[in-house]
């Protein structure tokens, strides 16, 4: 089954009460229906989610604590659990790609990392450690074709650079495979109208040293590519905006 094509039901955007401090996120989940969600357009859903978190004050005013994460691999076969579109009790599904948002903050030396996944049945948002354990899960089968890769892009960079004309959701005759969002297609700040594949395409050869990545993520248009081992280490060493 194709992955960036999530099947959860969303809702129209509405005001979201911002927590008084970031740790409040762990005890006061946000209503997922407060966010714009179009089935099968996870990249645009996360684009809109980042804007809403910034607008409502849940995120830093410049979005510096937000990271957009594309999950895929060379085979475009990405096992994930606790997805609403899954057809089993544990929500297992194999996407072609998926997109989530990770919010990374530090408060008085405490690490406060949360995952915003509009298509997951886990708490919204989920503590990063819980999401890695429950939704990503270490693979019990050793076939490397299913090993997940993670392209992490700093949200301020992503919001300026990302574009999609939604052509990936049309068949050869130009008919919609899945109906598009009702708002206009996302256009990048420089006028680019489509670069979705540049974010989805990734291979193990793109994975670099974790120490250099912590700096590169703030400057590279396409962010940095991590493997499953590096992902937790990467977010653990980020400075994150102090609160």
C-alpha positions in Angstrom: 0.0 0.0 0.0 1.2 3.5 -0.8 2.4 5.5 2.2 2.3 9.2 1.7 -1.4 8.3 1.1 -2.7 8.2 4.6 -6.3 7.3 5.2 -7.1 9.1 8.5 -9.9 11.6 8.7 -9.0 15.2 9.5 -11.0 18.4 10.1 -11.1 22.1 9.5 -8.5 24.2 11.2 -9.6 25.9 14.4 -7.9 27.8 17.2 -5.6 25.7 19.4 -4.9 26.7 23.0 -1.2 27.0 23.4 0.3 25.3 26.4 1.8 27.6 29.1 5.1 25.6 28.8 6.3 22.9 26.5 6.2 20.1 29.1 2.4 20.6 29.2 2.2 18.9 25.9 2.9 15.6 27.5 -0.1 16.0 29.9 -2.5 17.8 27.6 -2.9 16.2 24.2 -4.1 18.4 21.4 -7.3 17.6 19.4 -6.0 16.2 16.1 -9.2 17.4 14.4 -8.1 20.9 15.0 -5.7 20.6 12.1 -6.1 20.5 8.3 -5.9 17.0 7.0 -6.4 15.7 3.5 -6.2 11.9 3.2 -3.1 10.8 1.2 -1.4 14.2 1.3 0.8 13.7 4.4 3.5 16.1 3.1 1.0 19.0 2.8 -0.7 18.0 6.0 2.6 18.4 7.9 3.3 21.7 6.0 0.0 23.1 7.3 0.5 21.6 10.7 3.8 23.5 11.2 2.1 26.7 10.2 -0.7 26.1 12.7 1.7 25.2 15.5 3.6 28.5 14.9 0.4 30.6 14.5 -1.1 29.4 17.7 2.1 29.7 19.8 2.5 25.9 20.4 5.8 26.2 18.6 8.4 28.9 18.6 7.3 32.0 16.6 9.9 31.3 13.9 9.3 27.5 14.0 12.9 26.9 15.1 11.8 24.0 17.4 10.1 22.1 14.6 11.6 19.5 12.2 9.8 18.0 9.2 10.7 14.3 8.8 10.2 12.3 5.6 10.3 8.5 6.2 11.1 6.3 3.2 13.8 4.1 1.7 15.2 3.1 -1.7 12.5 0.4 -2.1 9.7 2.8 -1.0 8.6 0.1 1.5 8.3 1.6 5.0 6.9 -0.5 7.8 5.2 1.6 10.5 2.9 0.7 13.4 0.0 2.5 15.1 -1.2 4.1 11.8 -5.0 4.7 11.5 -4.9 3.3 8.0 -3.5 0.0 9.3 -5.7 -3.1 9.0 -4.6 -4.9 12.1 -4.9 -4.4 15.8 -1.5 -2.9 16.1 -2.0 -0.5 13.2 0.7 -2.0 11.0 1.1 -0.7 7.5 3.8 -0.5 4.8 3.9 2.9 3.3 5.8 4.1 0.3 6.7 7.2 2.4 5.3 9.0 5.4 5.8 12.5 6.8 5.8 13.6 10.5 6.8 16.6 12.5 9.2 16.4 15.5 9.2 19.3 18.0 12.5 19.5 19.9 12.8 21.7 23.0 15.0 22.0 26.0 13.8 23.4 29.4 16.1 23.7 32.4 18.2 20.9 31.0 15.2 18.6 30.3 14.8 17.2 26.8 11.2 17.7 25.5 10.9 16.1 22.1 7.4 15.3 20.7 6.2 13.7 17.5 3.2 15.2 15.7 1.7 12.4 13.4 -1.7 13.2 12.1 -2.1 9.6 10.9 -1.2 7.8 14.1 -3.5 6.5 16.8 -0.9 7.2 19.5 -1.3 10.3 21.7 -1.2 13.6 19.8 1.5 14.7 20.1 3.5 11.6 21.3 6.7 11.7 23.4 9.5 11.0 20.9 10.7 7.9 22.8 7.2 6.4 22.8 6.8 7.1 19.1 10.1 5.5 18.2 9.2 2.5 20.4 5.6 2.0 19.3 5.3 3.4 15.8 8.7 2.9 14.3 9.8 -0.2 16.3 13.0 -2.1 15.7 12.5 -4.4 12.8 12.2 -8.1 13.8 13.0 -9.2 10.3 16.5 -8.6 9.0 15.7 -7.8 5.3 17.5 -4.5 4.8 15.1 -3.5 2.0 12.6 -2.4 4.8 15.1 -0.4 6.8 13.7 3.1 7.3 15.6 6.3 6.4 14.6 9.7 7.7 15.1 12.9 5.9 15.0 15.7 8.6 14.5 19.3 7.4 14.4 22.3 9.8 10.8 23.6 9.5 11.8 27.2 8.7 13.8 25.9 5.7 11.0 23.5 4.7 8.3 26.2 4.8 10.4 28.4 2.5 11.5 25.7 0.1 8.9 22.9 -0.3 6.5 22.9 -3.3 4.0 20.4 -4.7 1.8 20.6 -7.8 0.2 17.3 -6.6 1.0 15.6 -10.0 2.0 12.5 -8.1 -1.7 12.0 -7.3 -2.8 11.9 -10.9 -2.9 8.8 -13.2 -1.5 8.9 -16.8 -4.8 10.3 -18.1 -4.6 13.2 -15.7 -7.4 11.9 -13.4 -7.0 12.3 -9.6 -6.1 9.1 -7.8 -7.0 10.9 -4.6 -8.8 14.2 -4.3 -6.5 17.1 -3.5 -6.7 19.6 -0.7 -9.2 22.4 -1.2 -6.6 25.1 -0.8 -4.2 26.1 -3.6 -1.0 24.0 -4.2 2.0 24.9 -2.1 4.6 27.0 -4.0 8.1 27.6 -2.7 9.4 31.1 -1.8 11.6 31.1 -5.0 8.6 30.2 -7.2 9.3 26.5 -7.5 6.1 24.6 -8.1 7.1 21.0 -7.5 10.0 19.4 -5.7 8.3 16.7 -3.7 10.4 13.9 -5.1 13.6 15.7 -3.9 12.4 15.1 -0.4 11.1 11.5 -0.8 14.1 10.1 -2.7 16.9 8.9 -0.3 19.4 6.1 0.0 21.8 4.7 2.6 24.6 6.5 0.7 23.0 9.8 1.7 23.6 9.1 5.4 26.5 11.1 6.8 28.2 11.6 10.2 25.8 12.5 13.0 28.0 15.3 14.3 28.1 17.2 11.0 24.4 16.7 10.5 23.5 18.6 13.6 24.8 21.7 11.9 23.9 20.9 8.3 20.2 20.5 9.1 19.9 24.2 9.6 21.3 25.2 6.2 20.5 22.4 3.7 17.4 22.8 1.7 16.8 19.1 1.7 17.9 18.6 5.3 19.9 15.6 6.3 19.3 11.8 6.0 19.5 9.6 9.0 19.2 5.9 9.5 17.3 4.2 12.3 20.3 4.0 14.6 21.3 7.7 14.2 17.8 9.1 14.5 17.6 9.1 18.4 21.2 10.2 18.7 20.6 13.1 16.3 17.7 14.6 18.3 19.4 14.0 21.6 22.3 16.2 20.7 20.3 19.1 19.1 20.6 22.3 21.1 17.0 23.2 20.7 15.6 26.6 21.7 15.6 27.1 25.5 12.3 27.9 27.1 
